[in-house]
Amino acid sequence: MSANEAFDLEIRDESIRLGQLLKLASLAEDGIHAKELISEGIVTVNGEVDTRRGAQIRPGDVVCVNGECVKVTSQQ
């Protein structure tokens, strides 16, 4: 799935941590699963592998796991 096929995920704040986003988007079952996906290099942010669970994800960013992608949007 490309960024063009990503579904929108709205967040309230200016940013969200990568691990939290994976749980919110149901791309990970829980925090432990999110940590495993991230540490295994399966998660990409804007097309680049990101292994930082605490990476700050902002509106406009596209996060993908195993071909499923979400584009972060803002409520504001």
All heavy atoms as a GROMACS GRO file, in nm:
protein
  571
    1MET      N    1   0.086  -0.118   0.000
    1MET     CA    2   0.000   0.000   0.000
    1MET      C    3   0.090   0.124   0.000
    1MET      O    4   0.184   0.133   0.075
    1MET     CB    5  -0.089  -0.002   0.124
    1MET     CG    6  -0.182   0.115   0.134
    1MET     SD    7  -0.291   0.107   0.278
    1MET     CE    8  -0.411  -0.009   0.220
    2SER      N    9   0.060   0.217  -0.084
    2SER     CA   10   0.139   0.339  -0.091
    2SER      C   11   0.075   0.448  -0.007
    2SER      O   12  -0.035   0.433   0.044
    2SER     CB   13   0.148   0.384  -0.237
    2SER     OG   14   0.022   0.430  -0.282
    3ALA      N   15   0.145   0.559   0.002
    3ALA     CA   16   0.093   0.673   0.078
    3ALA      C   17  -0.040   0.720   0.020
    3ALA      O   18  -0.126   0.769   0.092
    3ALA     CB   19   0.193   0.786   0.078
    4ASN      N   20  -0.060   0.702  -0.112
    4ASN     CA   21  -0.185   0.742  -0.176
    4ASN      C   22  -0.302   0.656  -0.128
    4ASN      O   23  -0.416   0.697  -0.135
    4ASN     CB   24  -0.174   0.734  -0.328
    4ASN     CG   25  -0.078   0.837  -0.384
    4ASN    OD1   26  -0.052   0.939  -0.321
    4ASN    ND2   27  -0.026   0.810  -0.500
    5GLU      N   28  -0.273   0.535  -0.083
    5GLU     CA   29  -0.377   0.442  -0.039
    5GLU      C   30  -0.389   0.437   0.113
    5GLU      O   31  -0.463   0.357   0.166
    5GLU     CB   32  -0.346   0.303  -0.093
    5GLU     CG   33  -0.341   0.297  -0.243
    5GLU     CD   34  -0.287   0.164  -0.294
    5GLU    OE1   35  -0.275   0.069  -0.215
    5GLU    OE2   36  -0.256   0.157  -0.412
    6ALA      N   37  -0.316   0.522   0.183
    6ALA     CA   38  -0.318   0.523   0.329
    6ALA      C   39  -0.451   0.576   0.380
    6ALA      O   40  -0.512   0.663   0.318
    6ALA     CB   41  -0.205   0.611   0.381
    7PHE      N   42  -0.496   0.522   0.493
    7PHE     CA   43  -0.616   0.579   0.554
    7PHE      C   44  -0.575   0.686   0.654
    7PHE      O   45  -0.467   0.681   0.711
    7PHE     CB   46  -0.706   0.472   0.615
    7PHE     CG   47  -0.651   0.401   0.737
    7PHE    CD1   48  -0.671   0.451   0.864
    7PHE    CD2   49  -0.583   0.280   0.723
    7PHE    CE1   50  -0.623   0.386   0.976
    7PHE    CE2   51  -0.533   0.213   0.835
    7PHE     CZ   52  -0.553   0.266   0.960
    8ASP      N   53  -0.660   0.787   0.670
    8ASP     CA   54  -0.631   0.900   0.759
    8ASP      C   55  -0.654   0.860   0.904
    8ASP      O   56  -0.750   0.790   0.936
    8ASP     CB   57  -0.718   1.020   0.725
    8ASP     CG   58  -0.679   1.087   0.595
    8ASP    OD1   59  -0.571   1.055   0.542
    8ASP    OD2   60  -0.756   1.170   0.545
    9LEU      N   61  -0.567   0.907   0.990
    9LEU     CA   62  -0.579   0.887   1.134
    9LEU      C   63  -0.563   1.023   1.200
    9LEU      O   64  -0.456   1.084   1.192
    9LEU     CB   65  -0.474   0.789   1.185
    9LEU     CG   66  -0.480   0.761   1.334
    9LEU    CD1   67  -0.605   0.678   1.366
    9LEU    CD2   68  -0.358   0.687   1.381
   10GLU      N   69  -0.668   1.072   1.262
   10GLU     CA   70  -0.669   1.205   1.322
   10GLU      C   71  -0.615   1.198   1.465
   10GLU      O   72  -0.654   1.111   1.542
   10GLU     CB   73  -0.811   1.257   1.323
   10GLU     CG   74  -0.822   1.404   1.350
   10GLU     CD   75  -0.965   1.452   1.330
   10GLU    OE1   76  -0.999   1.490   1.218
   10GLU    OE2   77  -1.041   1.451   1.429
   11ILE      N   78  -0.526   1.293   1.498
   11ILE     CA   79  -0.474   1.304   1.634
   11ILE      C   80  -0.513   1.440   1.690
   11ILE      O   81  -0.533   1.535   1.615
   11ILE     CB   82  -0.321   1.282   1.642
   11ILE    CG1   83  -0.245   1.386   1.560
   11ILE    CG2   84  -0.286   1.140   1.598
   11ILE    CD1   85  -0.094   1.383   1.580
   12ARG      N   86  -0.523   1.448   1.825
   12ARG     CA   87  -0.563   1.574   1.888
   12ARG      C   88  -0.448   1.670   1.909
   12ARG      O   89  -0.465   1.790   1.905
   12ARG     CB   90  -0.620   1.553   2.029
   12ARG     CG   91  -0.709   1.444   2.055
   12ARG     CD   92  -0.751   1.451   2.202
   12ARG     NE   93  -0.649   1.393   2.287
   12ARG     CZ   94  -0.667   1.289   2.364
   12ARG    NH1   95  -0.784   1.232   2.370
   12ARG    NH2   96  -0.571   1.243   2.438
   13ASP      N   97  -0.331   1.614   1.939
   13ASP     CA   98  -0.216   1.698   1.974
   13ASP      C   99  -0.130   1.726   1.852
   13ASP      O  100  -0.158   1.680   1.742
   13ASP     CB  101  -0.135   1.628   2.083
   13ASP     CG  102  -0.217   1.604   2.210
   13ASP    OD1  103  -0.294   1.694   2.248
   13ASP    OD2  104  -0.205   1.495   2.268
   14GLU      N  105  -0.021   1.800   1.874
   14GLU     CA  106   0.070   1.835   1.766
   14GLU      C  107   0.146   1.713   1.715
   14GLU      O  108   0.188   1.710   1.600
   14GLU     CB  109   0.171   1.940   1.814
   14GLU     CG  110   0.110   2.074   1.840
   14GLU     CD  111   0.214   2.175   1.889
   14GLU    OE1  112   0.335   2.144   1.883
   14GLU    OE2  113   0.173   2.282   1.934
   15SER      N  114   0.166   1.614   1.803
   15SER     CA  115   0.240   1.495   1.763
   15SER      C  116   0.198   1.378   1.851
   15SER      O  117   0.129   1.395   1.951
   15SER     CB  118   0.392   1.519   1.777
   15SER     OG  119   0.427   1.538   1.912
   16ILE      N  120   0.241   1.259   1.810
   16ILE     CA  121   0.216   1.138   1.885
   16ILE      C  122   0.339   1.049   1.870
   16ILE      O  123   0.405   1.051   1.766
   16ILE     CB  124   0.087   1.066   1.833
   16ILE    CG1  125   0.052   0.946   1.920
   16ILE    CG2  126   0.101   1.028   1.686
   16ILE    CD1  127  -0.084   0.885   1.886
   17ARG      N  128   0.371   0.974   1.974
   17ARG     CA  129   0.486   0.884   1.966
   17ARG      C  130   0.452   0.766   1.875
   17ARG      O  131   0.338   0.721   1.867
   17ARG     CB  132   0.525   0.835   2.104
   17ARG     CG  133   0.578   0.945   2.193
   17ARG     CD  134   0.623   0.889   2.327
   17ARG     NE  135   0.651   0.995   2.420
   17ARG     CZ  136   0.767   1.058   2.429
   17ARG    NH1  137   0.864   1.028   2.347
   17ARG    NH2  138   0.785   1.153   2.518
   18LEU      N  139   0.553   0.717   1.806
   18LEU     CA  140   0.534   0.611   1.709
   18LEU      C  141   0.466   0.489   1.769
   18LEU      O  142   0.370   0.435   1.711
   18LEU     CB  143   0.669   0.572   1.647
   18LEU     CG  144   0.666   0.463   1.540
   18LEU    CD1  145   0.572   0.498   1.426
   18LEU    CD2  146   0.806   0.439   1.488
   19GLY      N  147   0.510   0.444   1.885
   19GLY     CA  148   0.449   0.328   1.950
   19GLY      C  149   0.302   0.349   1.980
   19GLY      O  150   0.219   0.259   1.960
   20GLN      N  151   0.267   0.469   2.026
   20GLN     CA  152   0.128   0.500   2.056
   20GLN      C  153   0.043   0.503   1.928
   20GLN      O  154  -0.070   0.456   1.927
   20GLN     CB  155   0.117   0.635   2.127
   20GLN     CG  156   0.177   0.636   2.265
   20GLN     CD  157   0.179   0.776   2.325
   20GLN    OE1  158   0.195   0.875   2.254
   20GLN    NE2  159   0.163   0.783   2.456
   21LEU      N  160   0.100   0.556   1.822
   21LEU     CA  161   0.028   0.562   1.696
   21LEU      C  162  -0.004   0.423   1.644
   21LEU      O  163  -0.114   0.398   1.595
   21LEU     CB  164   0.110   0.638   1.592
   21LEU     CG  165   0.041   0.642   1.456
   21LEU    CD1  166  -0.006   0.782   1.424
   21LEU    CD2  167   0.130   0.590   1.348
   22LEU      N  168   0.091   0.331   1.654
   22LEU     CA  169   0.067   0.195   1.607
   22LEU      C  170  -0.049   0.130   1.680
   22LEU      O  171  -0.132   0.062   1.619
   22LEU     CB  172   0.193   0.109   1.622
   22LEU     CG  173   0.314   0.150   1.537
   22LEU    CD1  174   0.431   0.057   1.564
   22LEU    CD2  175   0.280   0.154   1.390
   23LYS      N  176  -0.058   0.154   1.810
   23LYS     CA  177  -0.170   0.100   1.887
   23LYS      C  178  -0.301   0.168   1.849
   23LYS      O  179  -0.402   0.101   1.827
   23LYS     CB  180  -0.144   0.114   2.037
   23LYS     CG  181  -0.029   0.029   2.088
   23LYS     CD  182  -0.012   0.040   2.237
   23LYS     CE  183   0.033   0.178   2.278
   23LYS     NZ  184   0.059   0.192   2.422
   24LEU      N  185  -0.299   0.301   1.838
   24LEU     CA  186  -0.419   0.378   1.804
   24LEU      C  187  -0.475   0.337   1.668
   24LEU      O  188  -0.596   0.326   1.650
   24LEU     CB  189  -0.388   0.528   1.806
   24LEU     CG  190  -0.502   0.623   1.775
   24LEU    CD1  191  -0.610   0.613   1.882
   24LEU    CD2  192  -0.450   0.766   1.766
   25ALA      N  193  -0.386   0.311   1.573
   25ALA     CA  194  -0.427   0.276   1.437
   25ALA      C  195  -0.457   0.126   1.422
   25ALA      O  196  -0.489   0.081   1.313
   25ALA     CB  197  -0.317   0.316   1.339
   26SER      N  198  -0.444   0.052   1.532
   26SER     CA  199  -0.464  -0.094   1.532
   26SER      C  200  -0.366  -0.166   1.439
   26SER      O  201  -0.397  -0.270   1.385
   26SER     CB  202  -0.608  -0.129   1.494
   26SER     OG  203  -0.698  -0.076   1.588
   27LEU      N  204  -0.248  -0.107   1.422
   27LEU     CA  205  -0.141  -0.173   1.348
   27LEU      C  206  -0.060  -0.262   1.440
   27LEU      O  207   0.018  -0.345   1.394
   27LEU     CB  208  -0.051  -0.069   1.280
   27LEU     CG  209  -0.119   0.016   1.172
   27LEU    CD1  210  -0.024   0.125   1.124
   27LEU    CD2  211  -0.167  -0.069   1.057
   28ALA      N  212  -0.077  -0.242   1.572
   28ALA     CA  213  -0.014  -0.326   1.674
   28ALA      C  214  -0.120  -0.359   1.778
   28ALA      O  215  -0.205  -0.276   1.810
   28ALA     CB  216   0.104  -0.253   1.739
   29GLU      N  217  -0.112  -0.480   1.831
   29GLU     CA  218  -0.210  -0.525   1.930
   29GLU      C  219  -0.196  -0.454   2.064
   29GLU      O  220  -0.294  -0.423   2.129
   29GLU     CB  221  -0.196  -0.676   1.950
   29GLU     CG  222  -0.227  -0.756   1.827
   29GLU     CD  223  -0.192  -0.903   1.841
   29GLU    OE1  224  -0.168  -0.949   1.955
   29GLU    OE2  225  -0.190  -0.972   1.739
   30ASP      N  226  -0.071  -0.430   2.103
   30ASP     CA  227  -0.044  -0.363   2.231
   30ASP      C  228   0.096  -0.302   2.226
   30ASP      O  229   0.162  -0.307   2.122
   30ASP     CB  230  -0.057  -0.463   2.348
   30ASP     CG  231   0.029  -0.587   2.331
   30ASP    OD1  232   0.137  -0.579   2.268
   30ASP    OD2  233  -0.011  -0.693   2.382
   31GLY      N  234   0.139  -0.246   2.339
   31GLY     CA  235   0.269  -0.181   2.343
   31GLY      C  236   0.386  -0.274   2.317
   31GLY      O  237   0.483  -0.237   2.252
   32ILE      N  238   0.375  -0.397   2.365
   32ILE     CA  239   0.483  -0.494   2.344
   32ILE      C  240   0.493  -0.529   2.196
   32ILE      O  241   0.602  -0.535   2.138
   32ILE     CB  242   0.461  -0.621   2.429
   32ILE    CG1  243   0.472  -0.585   2.577
   32ILE    CG2  244   0.558  -0.731   2.391
   32ILE    CD1  245   0.429  -0.694   2.672
   33HIS      N  246   0.378  -0.550   2.132
   33HIS     CA  247   0.376  -0.580   1.989
   33HIS      C  248   0.433  -0.462   1.910
   33HIS      O  249   0.511  -0.481   1.816
   33HIS     CB  250   0.233  -0.612   1.945
   33HIS     CG  251   0.223  -0.660   1.805
   33HIS    ND1  252   0.121  -0.620   1.722
   33HIS    CD2  253   0.301  -0.745   1.731
   33HIS    CE1  254   0.137  -0.678   1.603
   33HIS    NE2  255   0.244  -0.754   1.607
   34ALA      N  256   0.395  -0.339   1.946
   34ALA     CA  257   0.447  -0.220   1.878
   34ALA      C  258   0.599  -0.214   1.891
   34ALA      O  259   0.670  -0.189   1.793
   34ALA     CB  260   0.384  -0.094   1.937
   35LYS      N  261   0.650  -0.240   2.011
   35LYS     CA  262   0.795  -0.238   2.034
   35LYS      C  263   0.866  -0.340   1.946
   35LYS      O  264   0.972  -0.311   1.888
   35LYS     CB  265   0.823  -0.265   2.183
   35LYS     CG  266   0.969  -0.259   2.219
   35LYS     CD  267   0.988  -0.284   2.368
   35LYS     CE  268   1.135  -0.282   2.404
   35LYS     NZ  269   1.156  -0.305   2.547
   36GLU      N  270   0.807  -0.460   1.936
   36GLU     CA  271   0.867  -0.565   1.852
   36GLU      C  272   0.870  -0.524   1.705
   36GLU      O  273   0.971  -0.540   1.638
   36GLU     CB  274   0.789  -0.695   1.867
   36GLU     CG  275   0.806  -0.761   2.002
   36GLU     CD  276   0.710  -0.879   2.024
   36GLU    OE1  277   0.621  -0.902   1.939
   36GLU    OE2  278   0.725  -0.946   2.128
   37LEU      N  279   0.758  -0.472   1.654
   37LEU     CA  280   0.751  -0.431   1.515
   37LEU      C  281   0.856  -0.324   1.484
   37LEU      O  282   0.925  -0.330   1.382
   37LEU     CB  283   0.612  -0.377   1.481
   37LEU     CG  284   0.497  -0.476   1.481
   37LEU    CD1  285   0.364  -0.403   1.469
   37LEU    CD2  286   0.512  -0.577   1.369
   38ILE      N  287   0.867  -0.228   1.575
   38ILE     CA  288   0.961  -0.117   1.555
   38ILE      C  289   1.105  -0.168   1.561
   38ILE      O  290   1.187  -0.137   1.473
   38ILE     CB  291   0.936  -0.006   1.659
   38ILE    CG1  292   0.800   0.057   1.635
   38ILE    CG2  293   1.047   0.098   1.655
   38ILE    CD1  294   0.749   0.144   1.749
   39SER      N  295   1.138  -0.249   1.661
   39SER     CA  296   1.276  -0.297   1.676
   39SER      C  297   1.318  -0.390   1.564
   39SER      O  298   1.436  -0.399   1.531
   39SER     CB  299   1.296  -0.363   1.813
   39SER     OG  300   1.221  -0.483   1.820
   40GLU      N  301   1.222  -0.460   1.502
   40GLU     CA  302   1.252  -0.550   1.391
   40GLU      C  303   1.267  -0.476   1.258
   40GLU      O  304   1.298  -0.538   1.156
   40GLU     CB  305   1.144  -0.657   1.380
   40GLU     CG  306   1.146  -0.755   1.495
   40GLU     CD  307   1.027  -0.850   1.496
   40GLU    OE1  308   0.947  -0.849   1.399
   40GLU    OE2  309   1.012  -0.924   1.594
   41GLY      N  310   1.244  -0.346   1.257
   41GLY     CA  311   1.261  -0.266   1.135
   41GLY      C  312   1.148  -0.283   1.036
   41GLY      O  313   1.165  -0.257   0.916
   42ILE      N  314   1.030  -0.322   1.084
   42ILE     CA  315   0.914  -0.344   0.998
   42ILE      C  316   0.836  -0.215   0.974
   42ILE      O  317   0.761  -0.204   0.879
   42ILE     CB  318   0.823  -0.454   1.060
   42ILE    CG1  319   0.899  -0.586   1.064
   42ILE    CG2  320   0.693  -0.468   0.985
   42ILE    CD1  321   0.829  -0.695   1.140
   43VAL      N  322   0.857  -0.116   1.060
   43VAL     CA  323   0.780   0.009   1.054
   43VAL      C  324   0.855   0.114   0.973
   43VAL      O  325   0.974   0.137   0.995
   43VAL     CB  326   0.754   0.062   1.197
   43VAL    CG1  327   0.676   0.192   1.193
   43VAL    CG2  328   0.682  -0.043   1.281
   44THR      N  329   0.784   0.179   0.881
   44THR     CA  330   0.844   0.290   0.808
   44THR      C  331   0.766   0.418   0.837
   44THR      O  332   0.644   0.415   0.858
   44THR     CB  333   0.846   0.267   0.655
   44THR    OG1  334   0.712   0.254   0.606
   44THR    CG2  335   0.926   0.144   0.619
   45VAL      N  336   0.838   0.528   0.840
   45VAL     CA  337   0.779   0.661   0.855
   45VAL      C  338   0.824   0.741   0.734
   45VAL      O  339   0.945   0.759   0.712
   45VAL     CB  340   0.825   0.728   0.986
   45VAL    CG1  341   0.767   0.869   0.996
   45VAL    CG2  342   0.787   0.644   1.107
   46ASN      N  343   0.729   0.783   0.654
   46ASN     CA  344   0.759   0.858   0.531
   46ASN      C  345   0.857   0.783   0.442
   46ASN      O  346   0.948   0.841   0.384
   46ASN     CB  347   0.809   0.998   0.565
   46ASN     CG  348   0.707   1.078   0.642
   46ASN    OD1  349   0.588   1.066   0.621
   46ASN    ND2  350   0.754   1.159   0.736
   47GLY      N  351   0.840   0.650   0.436
   47GLY     CA  352   0.922   0.567   0.347
   47GLY      C  353   1.055   0.522   0.403
   47GLY      O  354   1.127   0.447   0.339
   48GLU      N  355   1.090   0.566   0.524
   48GLU     CA  356   1.218   0.529   0.586
   48GLU      C  357   1.193   0.443   0.709
   48GLU      O  358   1.106   0.475   0.790
   48GLU     CB  359   1.294   0.656   0.629
   48GLU     CG  360   1.324   0.753   0.516
   48GLU     CD  361   1.437   0.705   0.428
   48GLU    OE1  362   1.529   0.641   0.479
   48GLU    OE2  363   1.432   0.734   0.306
   49VAL      N  364   1.271   0.337   0.726
   49VAL     CA  365   1.260   0.255   0.846
   49VAL      C  366   1.295   0.340   0.967
   49VAL      O  367   1.393   0.415   0.966
   49VAL     CB  368   1.356   0.133   0.838
   49VAL    CG1  369   1.359   0.058   0.970
   49VAL    CG2  370   1.312   0.040   0.726
   50ASP      N  371   1.213   0.331   1.071
   50ASP     CA  372   1.238   0.405   1.195
   50ASP      C  373   1.233   0.306   1.311
   50ASP      O  374   1.132   0.238   1.329
   50ASP     CB  375   1.135   0.516   1.214
   50ASP     CG  376   1.181   0.622   1.312
   50ASP    OD1  377   1.257   0.587   1.406
   50ASP    OD2  378   1.143   0.738   1.298
   51THR      N  379   1.340   0.296   1.386
   51THR     CA  380   1.349   0.201   1.497
   51THR      C  381   1.339   0.271   1.632
   51THR      O  382   1.372   0.212   1.735
   51THR     CB  383   1.480   0.121   1.490
   51THR    OG1  384   1.591   0.211   1.490
   51THR    CG2  385   1.485   0.033   1.366
   52ARG      N  386   1.289   0.394   1.633
   52ARG     CA  387   1.274   0.470   1.758
   52ARG      C  388   1.127   0.466   1.801
   52ARG      O  389   1.044   0.532   1.740
   52ARG     CB  390   1.318   0.614   1.739
   52ARG     CG  391   1.462   0.627   1.694
   52ARG     CD  392   1.494   0.768   1.650
   52ARG     NE  393   1.407   0.806   1.539
   52ARG     CZ  394   1.360   0.930   1.520
   52ARG    NH1  395   1.391   1.027   1.603
   52ARG    NH2  396   1.283   0.956   1.417
   53ARG      N  397   1.097   0.391   1.906
   53ARG     CA  398   0.959   0.380   1.953
   53ARG      C  399   0.903   0.516   1.993
   53ARG      O  400   0.785   0.543   1.980
   53ARG     CB  401   0.954   0.282   2.071
   53ARG     CG  402   0.813   0.249   2.112
   53ARG     CD  403   0.811   0.142   2.215
   53ARG     NE  404   0.877   0.186   2.337
   53ARG     CZ  405   0.871   0.124   2.453
   53ARG    NH1  406   0.805   0.012   2.463
   53ARG    NH2  407   0.933   0.170   2.558
   54GLY      N  408   0.988   0.604   2.043
   54GLY     CA  409   0.945   0.736   2.088
   54GLY      C  410   0.951   0.844   1.982
   54GLY      O  411   0.933   0.962   2.012
   55ALA      N  412   0.976   0.805   1.857
   55ALA     CA  413   0.983   0.904   1.749
   55ALA      C  414   0.854   0.984   1.745
   55ALA      O  415   0.744   0.929   1.758
   55ALA     CB  416   1.005   0.834   1.615
   56GLN      N  417   0.865   1.114   1.729
   56GLN     CA  418   0.749   1.203   1.725
   56GLN      C  419   0.690   1.204   1.584
   56GLN      O  420   0.757   1.245   1.489
   56GLN     CB  421   0.787   1.345   1.767
   56GLN     CG  422   0.832   1.355   1.911
   56GLN     CD  423   0.720   1.324   2.009
   56GLN    OE1  424   0.608   1.371   1.995
   56GLN    NE2  425   0.751   1.244   2.108
   57ILE      N  426   0.566   1.162   1.573
   57ILE     CA  427   0.496   1.157   1.445
   57ILE      C  428   0.400   1.274   1.441
   57ILE      O  429   0.326   1.299   1.536
   57ILE     CB  430   0.419   1.023   1.430
   57ILE    CG1  431   0.513   0.904   1.454
   57ILE    CG2  432   0.350   1.016   1.296
   57ILE    CD1  433   0.633   0.896   1.362
   58ARG      N  434   0.402   1.347   1.330
   58ARG     CA  435   0.323   1.470   1.319
   58ARG      C  436   0.226   1.461   1.201
   58ARG      O  437   0.244   1.378   1.112
   58ARG     CB  438   0.417   1.588   1.300
   58ARG     CG  439   0.501   1.614   1.425
   58ARG     CD  440   0.595   1.733   1.409
   58ARG     NE  441   0.647   1.778   1.537
   58ARG     CZ  442   0.733   1.712   1.612
   58ARG    NH1  443   0.774   1.594   1.576
   58ARG    NH2  444   0.778   1.762   1.727
   59PRO      N  445   0.125   1.548   1.200
   59PRO     CA  446   0.032   1.549   1.086
   59PRO      C  447   0.108   1.560   0.954
   59PRO      O  448   0.206   1.635   0.943
   59PRO     CB  449  -0.054   1.674   1.113
   59PRO     CG  450  -0.056   1.682   1.263
   59PRO     CD  451   0.085   1.644   1.305
   60GLY      N  452   0.064   1.480   0.858
   60GLY     CA  453   0.130   1.475   0.728
   60GLY      C  454   0.221   1.354   0.714
   60GLY      O  455   0.253   1.313   0.602
   61ASP      N  456   0.266   1.297   0.826
   61ASP     CA  457   0.353   1.180   0.822
   61ASP      C  458   0.271   1.058   0.781
   61ASP      O  459   0.153   1.045   0.815
   61ASP     CB  460   0.418   1.154   0.957
   61ASP     CG  461   0.527   1.254   0.992
   61ASP    OD1  462   0.576   1.324   0.900
   61ASP    OD2  463   0.563   1.264   1.110
   62VAL      N  464   0.335   0.966   0.710
   62VAL     CA  465   0.273   0.841   0.669
   62VAL      C  466   0.352   0.727   0.733
   62VAL      O  467   0.473   0.717   0.716
   62VAL     CB  468   0.272   0.824   0.515
   62VAL    CG1  469   0.214   0.688   0.476
   62VAL    CG2  470   0.192   0.937   0.451
   63VAL      N  471   0.282   0.645   0.810
   63VAL     CA  472   0.343   0.532   0.881
   63VAL      C  473   0.289   0.403   0.822
   63VAL      O  474   0.167   0.388   0.807
   63VAL     CB  475   0.312   0.540   1.032
   63VAL    CG1  476   0.369   0.420   1.106
   63VAL    CG2  477   0.367   0.670   1.091
   64CYS      N  478   0.380   0.310   0.788
   64CYS     CA  479   0.338   0.183   0.728
   64CYS      C  480   0.396   0.066   0.807
   64CYS      O  481   0.510   0.071   0.855
   64CYS     CB  482   0.386   0.173   0.585
   64CYS     SG  483   0.320   0.299   0.475
   65VAL      N  484   0.315  -0.041   0.815
   65VAL     CA  485   0.356  -0.167   0.876
   65VAL      C  486   0.301  -0.278   0.788
   65VAL      O  487   0.179  -0.287   0.768
   65VAL     CB  488   0.298  -0.182   1.020
   65VAL    CG1  489   0.338  -0.316   1.079
   65VAL    CG2  490   0.342  -0.069   1.109
   66ASN      N  491   0.390  -0.360   0.736
   66ASN     CA  492   0.347  -0.475   0.654
   66ASN      C  493   0.247  -0.436   0.545
   66ASN      O  494   0.148  -0.505   0.524
   66ASN     CB  495   0.287  -0.584   0.743
   66ASN     CG  496   0.390  -0.649   0.832
   66ASN    OD1  497   0.506  -0.662   0.795
   66ASN    ND2  498   0.349  -0.687   0.951
   67GLY      N  499   0.271  -0.326   0.478
   67GLY     CA  500   0.185  -0.285   0.368
   67GLY      C  501   0.060  -0.206   0.406
   67GLY      O  502  -0.010  -0.157   0.320
   68GLU      N  503   0.031  -0.195   0.536
   68GLU     CA  504  -0.083  -0.114   0.581
   68GLU      C  505  -0.030   0.022   0.622
   68GLU      O  506   0.061   0.031   0.703
   68GLU     CB  507  -0.153  -0.179   0.700
   68GLU     CG  508  -0.229  -0.304   0.664
   68GLU     CD  509  -0.313  -0.352   0.781
   68GLU    OE1  510  -0.402  -0.277   0.825
   68GLU    OE2  511  -0.287  -0.463   0.828
   69CYS      N  512  -0.088   0.127   0.566
   69CYS     CA  513  -0.038   0.262   0.591
   69CYS      C  514  -0.146   0.353   0.649
   69CYS      O  515  -0.264   0.340   0.616
   69CYS     CB  516   0.014   0.324   0.463
   69CYS     SG  517   0.149   0.232   0.388
   70VAL      N  518  -0.101   0.444   0.734
   70VAL     CA  519  -0.188   0.549   0.787
   70VAL      C  520  -0.122   0.684   0.763
   70VAL      O  521   0.000   0.696   0.774
   70VAL     CB  522  -0.222   0.532   0.937
   70VAL    CG1  523  -0.301   0.407   0.961
   70VAL    CG2  524  -0.098   0.534   1.022
   71LYS      N  525  -0.203   0.782   0.729
   71LYS     CA  526  -0.154   0.920   0.717
   71LYS      C  527  -0.210   0.997   0.835
   71LYS      O  528  -0.332   0.999   0.857
   71LYS     CB  529  -0.201   0.982   0.587
   71LYS     CG  530  -0.150   1.125   0.570
   71LYS     CD  531  -0.189   1.182   0.435
   71LYS     CE  532  -0.131   1.323   0.424
   71LYS     NZ  533  -0.165   1.384   0.295
   72VAL      N  534  -0.122   1.059   0.909
   72VAL     CA  535  -0.162   1.132   1.030
   72VAL      C  536  -0.219   1.268   0.990
   72VAL      O  537  -0.160   1.341   0.911
   72VAL     CB  538  -0.042   1.148   1.125
   72VAL    CG1  539  -0.082   1.224   1.250
   72VAL    CG2  540   0.016   1.012   1.162
   73THR      N  541  -0.337   1.297   1.046
   73THR     CA  542  -0.400   1.427   1.024
   73THR      C  543  -0.426   1.492   1.160
   73THR      O  544  -0.416   1.427   1.263
   73THR     CB  545  -0.532   1.414   0.947
   73THR    OG1  546  -0.624   1.335   1.024
   73THR    CG2  547  -0.512   1.350   0.811
   74SER      N  548  -0.460   1.619   1.159
   74SER     CA  549  -0.482   1.694   1.282
   74SER      C  550  -0.627   1.736   1.295
   74SER      O  551  -0.692   1.768   1.196
   74SER     CB  552  -0.393   1.818   1.284
   74SER     OG  553  -0.419   1.897   1.396
   75GLN      N  554  -0.676   1.738   1.418
   75GLN     CA  555  -0.812   1.787   1.445
   75GLN      C  556  -0.818   1.938   1.429
   75GLN      O  557  -0.924   1.994   1.408
   75GLN     CB  558  -0.855   1.753   1.588
   75GLN     CG  559  -0.893   1.610   1.608
   75GLN     CD  560  -0.943   1.584   1.750
   75GLN    OE1  561  -0.924   1.664   1.839
   75GLN    NE2  562  -1.006   1.470   1.769
   76GLN      N  563  -0.705   2.006   1.441
   76GLN     CA  564  -0.704   2.152   1.445
   76GLN      C  565  -0.721   2.215   1.311
   76GLN      O  566  -0.699   2.187   1.209
   76GLN     CB  567  -0.575   2.200   1.510
   76GLN     CG  568  -0.564   2.146   1.649
   76GLN     CD  569  -0.425   2.160   1.706
   76GLN    OE1  570  -0.333   2.203   1.639
   76GLN    NE2  571  -0.407   2.121   1.830
   0.00000   0.00000   0.00000
